[in-house]
Amino acid sequence: MYKKISGIFCFCLCFWKADAQTPLKLWYDKPAAVWTEALPLGNGRIGVMDFGGIQEALFQLNEGTLWSGGPVKTNINPEAPGYLPLIRKALMKDQDYEKAIALTKKMQGVFTESYMPLGDLVIRQHFQDTLVTNYYHDLNIANAVATTRFTIDGTDYQREVFISAPDRVMVIRLTSSGRHLLNFDLASKSILHFQNEPVGKDELIMSGRAPAHVDPNYHNSNKEPVIWNDSSGCNGMRFQLRLKAILKDGASSANDSGLHVRNASEVLLLITAATSFNGFDKCPLKDGKDEKALSDADLRKAEQKTFQDLLDRHLQDYHHYFNRVSFVLRDSTEGKFTSLPTDERLKEYSAGNYDPGIETLYFQFGRYLLISCSRPGGTPANLQGIWNKELRPPWSSNFTININTEMNYWPAEVTNLTEMHEPLFNLVRELSITGTVTARQFYNMNGWVAHHNSDIWAASNPVGLGSGDPRWANWMEGGNWLCRHLWEHYRFTQDKEFLRSTAYPLMKGAAVFCLDWLVEDRDGWLVTAPSVSPENVFSYGKNKVSDVSVATTMDISIIRDLFNNPIQASKELDMDADFRELLIKKERKLFPLHIGKKGNLQEWNQDYDDVEVHHRHV
């Protein structure tokens, strides 16, 4: 049921009657052993993975703008346009797929950059006993607060963690049931180049730099994959993390090895972070922001507030988004599994034991993650949201726009998180700028284009450096698919100013490129060539395989959608009638869908068989 209240859509999914107070928590009876078991928190800018350790508590930190590299280079493959007619001849006249693949690789440019880890905070607590009882570690996704509790030698210890968006600070509160029993050392470190600096008795600063370039983890060459300094003097942004300890009692000291707290009963840790990133087209070194001033200003403002003030402001902000949707499934198991830790509940569910509470939690966990990693004014959710621990993360932890980025944002409008869409719209706008250069330099065409990968620098070119497989590297529908999100945002908000000033110009620019890109086949249909179905391969002839072909269903369907949306938008805005009529005319000539011999919707223009029928890209 949708109900529009004061311009905001409220979306409610209610099935049967159930206890509205059912706790939305992931909880465990032991600390995380590996990164993927840790609990994620974030405010759209700072992210942390909380491992819930006892003697050693690890918090792996990220900052959303901390990437390798710098602004994208231009004229990186000036010979690329010359290969296009040769590829089209190989595909459409000769049906020489092997030649087409080899030629398509010659139209590739540099790889995207990589999302970087910020560093680790490690709290090493000193206990007189090692026997631990009553261990409990949770993430309350209704409040975006993580809690760790345990008992040692009759004393209860607790850590509460949250990351505040309004105050731009990560907060950790450590308490003990007995007085003067908190004794710990806190250290910060990073796999990036860094140095620590103590400030007074209660502060620690970690400053450093990201690499000038990082190759994707899947790309292996004879060159060094991580370059810390390059000749440009531009690439490799700076970062700073600041930490302050506020004690109710006891004492603290600081030196090069970190912060040291002794005989305290309650300690409040405040962590801020910033980078020199100043926009997709600005040099992060020469034209970068002052990360030191930014992180210091955030810390000074936060330290003026009490823990309760920080928590209240955090909850008010988070609840403003999270509480818009209620989703409850009637628990037909009568709470049979609610007493189990989350990992054990998942095992039971995987074994076929139905647990509607897991499904409710799963739905809301998706919303929690989007709120935590994509906030207005910040960067979009990347492949891993905002969380990464690797110097060369899987697939660069970039914006993979041949499915993953789109999937991240499918819940934005339908689960009433429309504001979280904004960072993606900013990326699309930036891609339209770099993509205009890519369209001209790689294809001698108008409009703008973006391929399957991008990064914080809005890279839009086909990646691969001549060695990338065209099945992913040379797919040029990424920008077109992202345009669907612009139209969806308008459909849900009915914001005509957004449609007029943002969505329509971006959709039109993408459509202009497609008008240049499409070519007629021998039957007069408009087709794409070269064309791939992302990351899929077909078989043909005698034991031959290819990924490059003509008019894949993926290509044509996205372009058909891209044309239809500006057609509707121009009607809504009562403008651009001539362009609308052109799109209507061209849309009618797009290569139609075909049914194959097996009754299947054909994936390619001919009735080829899939090489991998269960591939994750459908």
C-alpha positions as CSV (number, residue, x, y, z in Angstrom):
1,M,0.0,0.0,0.0
2,Y,1.4,3.4,-1.0
3,K,0.3,6.6,0.7
4,K,1.7,10.0,-0.1
5,I,2.2,12.2,3.0
6,S,3.7,15.7,2.7
7,G,5.5,14.7,-0.5
8,I,7.1,11.6,0.9
9,F,5.9,8.2,-0.1
10,C,5.3,5.8,2.8
11,F,5.6,2.1,1.8
12,C,4.1,-0.5,4.2
13,L,4.2,-4.2,3.8
14,C,2.1,-5.9,6.4
15,F,1.2,-9.6,6.2
16,W,-1.1,-10.9,8.9
17,K,-0.7,-9.8,12.4
18,A,2.5,-10.1,14.2
19,D,4.5,-8.7,17.1
20,A,5.8,-5.3,15.9
21,Q,8.4,-5.4,18.6
22,T,10.2,-8.4,17.2
23,P,13.9,-7.4,17.5
24,L,15.7,-6.8,14.2
25,K,19.1,-8.0,15.4
26,L,21.9,-10.0,14.0
27,W,23.5,-11.6,17.1
28,Y,26.2,-14.2,17.9
29,D,27.6,-16.1,20.8
30,K,31.2,-15.8,19.7
31,P,33.5,-13.1,18.0
32,A,34.0,-13.0,14.3
33,A,36.8,-15.2,13.1
34,V,37.1,-13.7,9.6
35,W,36.2,-10.4,8.0
36,T,33.0,-11.6,6.4
37,E,31.7,-12.6,9.9
38,A,32.2,-9.1,11.3
39,L,29.3,-6.7,11.7
40,P,29.1,-3.7,9.3
41,L,28.2,-0.1,10.5
42,G,28.4,3.1,8.5
43,N,27.1,6.6,8.1
44,G,27.5,6.8,4.3
45,R,31.1,8.1,4.7
46,I,32.8,6.2,7.5
47,G,32.4,2.5,7.6
48,V,33.6,-0.1,10.1
49,M,33.6,-3.9,10.4
50,D,33.2,-4.7,14.1
51,F,34.7,-8.2,15.0
52,G,33.4,-8.2,18.6
53,G,36.7,-9.4,20.0
54,I,37.4,-9.9,23.7
55,Q,41.1,-9.5,24.6
56,E,41.7,-8.0,21.2
57,A,38.9,-6.0,19.6
58,L,39.4,-5.2,16.0
59,F,37.6,-2.5,14.1
60,Q,38.4,-2.4,10.4
61,L,37.7,1.1,9.0
62,N,36.9,2.7,5.7
63,E,36.3,6.2,4.4
64,G,34.0,6.4,1.4
65,T,36.2,8.8,-0.7
66,L,39.5,6.9,-0.1
67,W,40.4,5.5,-3.5
68,S,43.6,5.0,-5.4
69,G,44.6,7.2,-8.4
70,G,43.3,10.5,-9.6
71,P,41.1,12.0,-12.4
72,V,40.7,9.9,-15.6
73,K,43.2,10.4,-18.4
74,T,42.0,11.3,-21.9
75,N,43.3,10.3,-25.4
76,I,44.4,6.9,-24.0
77,N,43.6,5.0,-27.2
78,P,43.4,7.4,-30.1
79,E,43.4,4.6,-32.6
80,A,40.2,3.0,-31.2
81,P,37.6,4.5,-33.6
82,G,39.4,3.0,-36.6
83,Y,38.7,-0.6,-35.5
84,L,34.9,-0.2,-35.3
85,P,34.1,-0.6,-39.0
86,L,36.5,-3.6,-39.1
87,I,34.7,-5.2,-36.2
88,R,31.3,-4.7,-37.8
89,K,32.4,-6.2,-41.1
90,A,33.8,-9.2,-39.2
91,L,30.5,-9.7,-37.4
92,M,27.8,-8.7,-39.8
93,K,29.3,-9.7,-43.1
94,D,31.9,-12.4,-42.5
95,Q,30.6,-13.8,-39.1
96,D,34.2,-14.2,-38.1
97,Y,33.8,-14.1,-34.3
98,E,37.4,-14.8,-33.5
99,K,38.6,-11.9,-35.6
100,A,35.9,-9.7,-34.0
101,I,37.1,-10.6,-30.5
102,A,40.7,-9.7,-31.4
103,L,39.7,-6.4,-32.9
104,T,37.4,-5.5,-30.1
105,K,40.2,-5.8,-27.6
106,K,42.0,-3.1,-29.5
107,M,39.3,-0.6,-28.5
108,Q,40.1,-0.8,-24.8
109,G,41.6,1.7,-22.4
110,V,43.0,1.8,-18.8
111,F,41.5,0.0,-15.8
112,T,39.5,1.8,-13.1
113,E,41.1,2.6,-9.8
114,S,40.4,0.7,-6.5
115,Y,38.5,1.5,-3.3
116,M,41.0,1.5,-0.5
117,P,40.9,0.5,3.2
118,L,41.5,3.2,5.7
119,G,43.0,1.2,8.5
120,D,42.5,-0.8,11.7
121,L,41.8,0.2,15.3
122,V,42.8,-2.5,17.7
123,I,41.8,-2.4,21.4
124,R,43.9,-4.8,23.5
125,Q,42.2,-5.2,26.8
126,H,44.1,-6.4,29.9
127,F,42.2,-8.8,32.2
128,Q,43.4,-10.6,35.3
129,D,41.5,-13.7,34.2
130,T,40.9,-15.4,30.8
131,L,37.7,-17.2,31.5
132,V,34.9,-15.6,29.5
133,T,31.2,-16.2,30.1
134,N,27.9,-14.7,28.9
135,Y,29.5,-13.6,25.6
136,Y,27.0,-11.7,23.3
137,H,27.7,-9.7,20.1
138,D,24.9,-8.1,18.1
139,L,24.0,-5.5,15.5
140,N,20.6,-3.9,16.1
141,I,19.6,-2.8,12.6
142,A,16.6,-1.0,13.9
143,N,19.0,1.4,15.7
144,A,22.2,1.0,13.7
145,V,24.1,0.2,17.0
146,A,26.4,-2.8,17.7
147,T,26.9,-4.1,21.2
148,T,29.4,-6.6,22.6
149,R,29.0,-7.9,26.2
150,F,30.8,-10.5,28.2
151,T,31.7,-11.4,31.8
152,I,35.2,-12.0,33.2
153,D,35.8,-12.8,36.9
154,G,32.4,-11.5,37.9
155,T,32.7,-8.2,36.1
156,D,30.5,-7.3,33.1
157,Y,32.2,-5.5,30.2
158,Q,30.3,-3.8,27.4
159,R,31.2,-2.0,24.1
160,E,28.6,0.0,22.2
161,V,29.4,1.2,18.7
162,F,27.6,3.5,16.2
163,I,28.6,5.9,13.5
164,S,26.7,9.1,13.5
165,A,25.7,10.8,10.2
166,P,24.7,14.2,11.7
167,D,27.9,14.4,13.8
168,R,30.2,12.7,11.2
169,V,31.8,10.6,14.0
170,M,32.3,7.0,15.0
171,V,31.5,6.4,18.7
172,I,32.7,3.6,20.9
173,R,31.7,3.5,24.5
174,L,33.4,1.0,26.8
175,T,32.0,0.3,30.3
176,S,32.5,-2.1,33.1
177,S,30.3,-3.0,36.0
178,G,33.1,-2.5,38.5
179,R,35.1,0.7,39.0
180,H,38.5,1.3,37.6
181,L,38.6,-2.1,35.8
182,L,39.1,-0.8,32.2
183,N,42.7,-1.2,31.2
184,F,43.6,-1.3,27.5
185,D,45.9,-0.1,24.8
186,L,44.6,1.2,21.5
187,A,46.6,1.2,18.3
188,S,45.9,2.4,14.8
189,K,47.5,1.0,11.7
190,S,47.0,0.7,7.9
191,I,48.2,-1.3,4.9
192,L,48.6,2.1,3.1
193,H,51.5,4.3,3.8
194,F,50.9,6.0,7.1
195,Q,52.3,7.4,10.3
196,N,50.9,7.9,13.8
197,E,51.3,11.0,15.9
198,P,50.2,11.3,19.6
199,V,48.5,14.6,20.6
200,G,48.6,15.3,24.4
201,K,47.5,12.4,26.6
202,D,44.3,11.5,25.0
203,E,44.5,11.9,21.2
204,L,46.0,9.9,18.3
205,I,46.3,11.0,14.7
206,M,47.0,8.6,11.8
207,S,47.9,10.3,8.5
208,G,48.8,8.7,5.2
209,R,48.4,8.4,1.4
210,A,46.7,6.1,-0.9
211,P,48.6,4.7,-3.9
212,A,48.8,6.6,-7.2
213,H,47.5,3.5,-9.0
214,V,46.3,0.0,-8.1
215,D,45.7,-2.7,-10.8
216,P,42.5,-4.9,-10.4
217,N,43.1,-8.1,-8.4
218,Y,42.3,-10.1,-11.6
219,H,44.8,-8.3,-13.8
220,N,48.3,-9.7,-13.8
221,S,51.1,-8.2,-15.8
222,N,54.8,-7.8,-15.6
223,K,54.4,-4.3,-14.1
224,E,54.1,-3.5,-10.4
225,P,50.4,-3.8,-9.6
226,V,50.5,-1.1,-6.9
227,I,52.2,2.2,-7.7
228,W,52.7,4.5,-4.7
229,N,54.0,7.5,-6.6
230,D,53.8,8.5,-10.3
231,S,55.2,11.2,-12.4
232,S,52.0,13.2,-12.5
233,G,52.4,14.6,-9.0
234,C,48.6,14.4,-8.8
235,N,47.5,10.9,-8.0
236,G,47.4,9.3,-4.6
237,M,45.1,11.1,-2.2
238,R,45.9,12.0,1.4
239,F,43.9,10.8,4.4
240,Q,43.7,11.4,8.1
241,L,42.1,9.6,11.0
242,R,41.7,11.2,14.4
243,L,40.9,9.5,17.7
244,K,40.2,10.9,21.1
245,A,39.6,9.2,24.4
246,I,37.3,10.8,27.0
247,L,37.5,9.3,30.4
248,K,35.2,9.6,33.4
249,D,38.0,8.4,35.7
250,G,41.3,6.7,35.5
251,A,44.2,8.0,33.3
252,S,45.3,8.0,29.7
253,S,48.5,8.6,27.9
254,A,49.6,8.6,24.3
255,N,52.8,7.9,22.5
256,D,53.9,6.6,19.1
257,S,52.5,3.1,19.8
258,G,49.0,4.5,20.5
259,L,46.7,5.4,23.4
260,H,46.9,3.8,26.8
261,V,44.0,3.8,29.3
262,R,44.4,2.6,32.9
263,N,42.0,2.1,35.8
264,A,39.0,3.6,34.1
265,S,35.3,2.8,34.6
266,E,33.9,4.3,31.4
267,V,35.7,5.5,28.3
268,L,34.2,7.2,25.3
269,L,36.2,6.9,22.0
270,L,35.5,9.4,19.2
271,I,36.9,8.7,15.7
272,T,36.8,11.0,12.7
273,A,38.3,10.6,9.3
274,A,38.6,12.6,6.0
275,T,40.5,12.6,2.8
276,S,41.8,15.2,0.3
277,F,39.2,14.1,-2.3
278,N,37.8,17.2,-3.9
279,G,35.7,15.9,-6.8
280,F,36.0,13.5,-9.7
281,D,37.9,16.0,-11.8
282,K,40.3,17.5,-9.2
283,C,43.8,16.4,-8.4
284,P,43.7,15.0,-4.9
285,L,47.2,16.2,-4.1
286,K,47.5,19.6,-5.8
287,D,43.8,20.6,-5.6
288,G,42.7,18.4,-2.7
289,K,40.8,19.4,0.4
290,D,42.5,19.9,3.7
291,E,41.8,16.5,5.3
292,K,43.5,17.5,8.5
293,A,41.2,20.5,9.0
294,L,38.1,18.4,8.1
295,S,38.8,15.6,10.5
296,D,39.9,18.0,13.3
297,A,36.7,20.1,12.9
298,D,34.5,17.0,13.1
299,L,36.3,15.8,16.3
300,R,36.1,19.2,18.0
301,K,32.4,19.4,17.4
302,A,31.7,15.9,18.6
303,E,33.7,16.2,21.8
304,Q,31.4,19.0,22.9
305,K,28.5,16.5,23.1
306,T,27.8,13.8,25.6
307,F,27.4,10.2,24.7
308,Q,23.7,10.5,25.1
309,D,23.5,13.6,22.9
310,L,25.5,11.8,20.2
311,L,23.3,8.7,20.5
312,D,20.0,10.6,20.4
313,R,21.1,12.6,17.3
314,H,22.2,9.4,15.6
315,L,18.9,7.6,16.4
316,Q,16.8,10.5,15.3
317,D,18.6,10.7,12.0
318,Y,18.6,6.9,11.4
319,H,15.0,6.4,12.4
320,H,13.9,9.1,10.0
321,Y,14.8,6.7,7.2
322,F,14.6,3.2,8.6
323,N,11.2,3.5,10.3
324,R,9.4,4.4,7.1
325,V,8.8,0.8,6.3
326,S,7.3,-1.9,8.4
327,F,7.6,-5.5,7.1
328,V,6.2,-8.3,9.3
329,L,5.6,-11.9,8.4
330,R,3.4,-14.0,10.8
331,D,5.7,-16.3,12.7
332,S,4.0,-19.7,12.1
333,T,6.9,-21.3,14.0
334,E,5.8,-19.6,17.3
335,G,9.3,-18.2,17.8
336,K,11.0,-21.6,17.5
337,F,14.2,-20.2,16.1
338,T,14.4,-16.7,17.7
339,S,16.6,-17.9,20.6
340,L,19.3,-19.1,18.2
341,P,22.3,-17.0,17.2
342,T,21.9,-15.7,13.7
343,D,24.5,-18.0,12.1
344,E,22.7,-21.0,13.6
345,R,19.4,-19.7,12.4
346,L,20.7,-19.4,8.9
347,K,22.0,-23.0,9.0
348,E,18.5,-24.2,10.1
349,Y,16.9,-22.1,7.3
350,S,19.3,-23.5,4.7
351,A,18.4,-27.0,5.9
352,G,14.8,-26.4,5.0
353,N,13.4,-25.3,8.4
354,Y,11.2,-22.4,7.6
355,D,11.8,-19.3,9.7
356,P,9.9,-16.1,8.6
357,G,11.9,-14.1,11.1
358,I,15.0,-14.6,9.0
359,E,13.1,-13.3,5.9
360,T,12.0,-10.2,7.8
361,L,15.5,-9.6,9.0
362,Y,16.9,-10.1,5.5
363,F,14.6,-7.6,4.0
364,Q,15.3,-4.9,6.6
365,F,19.1,-5.7,6.6
366,G,19.2,-4.7,2.9
367,R,17.6,-1.3,3.8
368,Y,20.0,-1.0,6.7
369,L,23.0,-1.5,4.4
370,L,21.8,1.1,1.9
371,I,21.3,3.7,4.6
372,S,24.7,2.9,6.0
373,C,26.7,3.1,2.8
374,S,24.9,5.6,0.6
375,R,24.0,9.0,2.0
376,P,23.2,12.4,0.3
377,G,26.5,14.3,-0.3
378,G,28.5,11.1,-0.3
379,T,29.7,8.5,-2.7
380,P,27.5,5.7,-4.1
381,A,27.6,2.2,-2.7
382,N,30.4,0.3,-4.4
383,L,30.7,-3.5,-4.9
384,Q,31.2,-4.0,-1.2
385,G,29.0,-1.1,0.0
386,I,31.5,1.0,2.0
387,W,33.5,-1.9,3.6
388,N,36.8,-3.2,2.3
389,K,40.0,-4.5,3.9
390,E,42.1,-5.3,0.8
391,L,44.8,-3.2,-1.0
392,R,43.7,-5.0,-4.2
393,P,40.0,-5.8,-3.3
394,P,37.9,-8.2,-5.4
395,W,37.1,-6.5,-8.7
396,S,38.7,-3.3,-7.3
397,S,35.6,-2.9,-5.1
398,N,34.5,-0.4,-7.8
399,F,31.2,0.6,-9.3
400,T,30.4,-2.4,-11.6
401,I,27.6,-1.0,-13.6
402,N,26.8,-4.1,-15.7
403,I,24.6,-5.3,-12.8
404,N,26.0,-4.8,-9.3
405,T,25.5,-1.1,-8.9
406,E,22.0,-1.3,-10.3
407,M,21.2,-4.1,-7.8
408,N,22.5,-2.0,-4.9
409,Y,19.9,0.6,-5.7
410,W,16.9,-1.5,-6.7
411,P,15.6,-1.1,-3.1
412,A,16.0,2.7,-3.0
413,E,12.6,3.7,-4.2
414,V,10.5,0.6,-3.6
415,T,11.5,0.5,0.1
416,N,11.2,4.3,0.6
417,L,14.8,5.3,0.7
418,T,14.7,7.7,-2.1
419,E,17.3,10.1,-0.6
420,M,19.9,7.3,-0.7
421,H,19.6,7.3,-4.5
422,E,21.2,10.8,-4.7
423,P,24.9,9.7,-4.7
424,L,24.1,7.5,-7.7
425,F,22.6,10.4,-9.6
426,N,25.7,12.4,-8.9
427,L,27.8,9.6,-10.4
428,V,25.6,9.4,-13.5
429,R,26.0,13.2,-13.9
430,E,29.8,12.8,-13.7
431,L,29.8,9.9,-16.0
432,S,27.9,12.0,-18.6
433,I,30.9,14.4,-18.5
434,T,33.6,11.8,-18.8
435,G,31.4,9.7,-21.0
436,T,31.1,12.5,-23.6
437,V,34.8,12.4,-24.0
438,T,34.8,8.6,-24.2
439,A,32.1,8.7,-26.9
440,R,34.1,11.1,-28.9
441,Q,37.6,9.7,-28.5
442,F,36.7,5.9,-28.7
443,Y,33.9,6.0,-31.2
444,N,33.8,9.5,-32.9
445,M,30.2,9.7,-31.7
446,N,27.9,12.2,-29.9
447,G,26.2,11.9,-26.6
448,W,27.8,10.1,-23.7
449,V,28.6,6.4,-22.9
450,A,29.8,4.4,-19.9
451,H,30.9,0.8,-20.0
452,H,30.9,-1.9,-17.3
453,N,33.2,-0.4,-14.7
454,S,33.6,2.9,-13.0
455,D,35.2,4.5,-9.9
456,I,35.2,7.6,-7.9
457,W,36.9,9.4,-10.8
458,A,33.9,8.5,-13.0
459,A,35.9,6.4,-15.4
460,S,33.7,5.6,-18.4
461,N,36.0,4.0,-21.0
462,P,36.1,0.3,-21.9
463,V,38.8,-1.1,-19.6
464,G,41.3,-3.9,-20.3
465,L,44.4,-2.4,-21.9
466,G,44.0,-4.7,-24.8
467,S,43.9,-7.9,-22.7
468,G,40.4,-7.6,-21.2
469,D,37.8,-10.1,-22.2
470,P,35.2,-8.2,-24.3
471,R,32.4,-10.1,-22.5
472,W,32.8,-7.6,-19.7
473,A,35.3,-4.9,-20.9
474,N,33.5,-3.8,-24.1
475,W,29.9,-3.7,-22.9
476,M,28.8,-0.1,-23.4
477,E,25.3,-0.2,-21.8
478,G,26.3,0.7,-18.3
479,G,25.3,4.3,-18.5
480,N,22.1,3.5,-20.3
481,W,21.1,1.1,-17.6
482,L,21.8,3.6,-14.9
483,C,19.5,6.0,-16.6
484,R,16.6,3.7,-15.6
485,H,17.2,4.8,-12.0
486,L,16.6,8.5,-12.9
487,W,13.3,7.6,-14.4
488,E,12.3,5.4,-11.4
489,H,13.1,8.2,-9.1
490,Y,10.7,10.5,-11.0
491,R,8.0,7.8,-11.1
492,F,8.1,7.5,-7.3
493,T,8.5,11.2,-6.4
494,Q,6.8,13.0,-9.3
495,D,9.5,15.6,-8.9
496,K,9.2,17.4,-12.3
497,E,12.0,19.8,-11.5
498,F,14.3,16.7,-11.1
499,L,13.0,15.3,-14.3
500,R,13.5,18.6,-16.2
501,S,16.9,19.6,-14.9
502,T,18.6,16.3,-14.1
503,A,16.9,13.1,-15.4
504,Y,15.8,14.2,-18.9
505,P,19.1,15.8,-20.0
506,L,21.1,12.8,-18.8
507,M,18.7,10.3,-20.5
508,K,18.7,12.3,-23.7
509,G,22.5,12.4,-23.8
510,A,22.7,8.6,-23.4
511,A,20.0,8.2,-26.1
512,V,21.9,10.5,-28.5
513,F,24.9,8.1,-28.2
514,C,22.7,5.1,-28.9
515,L,21.3,6.8,-32.0
516,D,24.9,7.1,-33.3
517,W,25.8,3.6,-32.1
518,L,23.0,1.6,-33.7
519,V,23.4,0.3,-37.2
520,E,21.1,-1.4,-39.7
521,D,21.4,-5.1,-40.3
522,R,20.6,-6.7,-43.7
523,D,16.9,-6.9,-42.8
524,G,16.7,-3.2,-41.8
525,W,16.6,-3.7,-38.1
526,L,18.7,-1.4,-35.8
527,V,21.3,-3.5,-34.0
528,T,24.3,-3.1,-31.8
529,A,27.7,-4.3,-33.1
530,P,29.9,-5.3,-31.4
531,S,27.5,-6.6,-28.8
532,V,27.9,-8.8,-25.7
533,S,25.6,-10.3,-23.1
534,P,27.6,-9.3,-20.0
535,E,30.0,-12.1,-18.9
536,N,28.2,-14.8,-20.9
537,V,29.5,-16.9,-23.7
538,F,27.7,-18.8,-26.5
539,S,28.7,-21.8,-28.6
540,Y,28.6,-22.0,-32.4
541,G,29.9,-24.2,-35.2
542,K,32.0,-27.2,-34.1
543,N,33.1,-26.7,-30.5
544,K,33.7,-22.9,-31.0
545,V,32.8,-20.3,-28.5
546,S,32.5,-16.5,-28.5
547,D,31.2,-13.6,-26.5
548,V,31.1,-10.9,-29.1
549,S,28.2,-10.9,-31.5
550,V,25.4,-8.6,-32.8
551,A,22.2,-7.3,-31.0
552,T,22.2,-9.2,-27.8
553,T,18.8,-9.2,-26.0
554,M,20.5,-7.4,-23.1
555,D,21.7,-4.5,-25.3
556,I,18.5,-4.1,-27.2
557,S,16.2,-4.3,-24.2
558,I,18.2,-1.7,-22.3
559,I,18.2,0.6,-25.3
560,R,14.5,0.1,-25.9
561,D,13.9,1.1,-22.2
562,L,16.3,4.0,-22.6
563,F,14.3,5.3,-25.6
564,N,10.9,4.8,-24.0
565,N,11.7,6.7,-20.8
566,P,12.7,10.0,-22.5
567,I,9.7,9.6,-24.8
568,Q,7.5,9.5,-21.7
569,A,9.5,12.2,-20.0
570,S,9.2,14.6,-22.9
571,K,5.4,14.1,-22.8
572,E,5.4,14.8,-19.1
573,L,7.4,18.0,-19.6
574,D,5.6,19.0,-22.8
575,M,8.9,19.6,-24.6
576,D,11.4,18.3,-27.2
577,A,8.7,16.9,-29.5
578,D,11.0,16.5,-32.5
579,F,13.5,14.4,-30.5
580,R,10.6,12.4,-29.1
581,E,9.3,11.6,-32.5
582,L,12.8,10.5,-33.6
583,L,13.1,8.1,-30.7
584,I,9.6,6.7,-31.4
585,K,10.7,6.1,-35.0
586,K,14.0,4.5,-34.0
587,E,12.5,2.4,-31.2
588,R,10.1,0.7,-33.7
589,K,13.1,-0.4,-35.8
590,L,15.0,-2.0,-32.9
591,F,15.9,-5.7,-33.4
592,P,12.9,-7.6,-32.0
593,L,12.9,-10.4,-29.4
594,H,13.1,-13.9,-30.7
595,I,12.0,-17.3,-29.4
596,G,14.5,-20.1,-29.7
597,K,14.1,-23.7,-30.7
598,K,13.8,-24.7,-27.0
599,G,11.1,-22.2,-26.3
600,N,13.6,-19.8,-24.7
601,L,14.0,-16.1,-25.1
602,Q,17.1,-15.9,-27.3
603,E,20.1,-14.2,-25.6
604,W,21.8,-13.5,-28.9
605,N,20.6,-12.5,-32.3
606,Q,20.9,-16.1,-33.4
607,D,19.7,-19.2,-31.7
608,Y,23.0,-20.1,-30.0
609,D,23.4,-22.3,-26.9
610,D,24.7,-21.0,-23.6
611,V,28.1,-22.3,-22.6
612,E,27.3,-21.9,-19.0
613,V,23.5,-22.2,-18.5
614,H,23.7,-21.5,-14.7
615,H,25.9,-18.4,-15.0
616,R,25.3,-15.8,-12.2
617,H,24.6,-13.2,-14.9
618,V,21.2,-14.2,-16.3
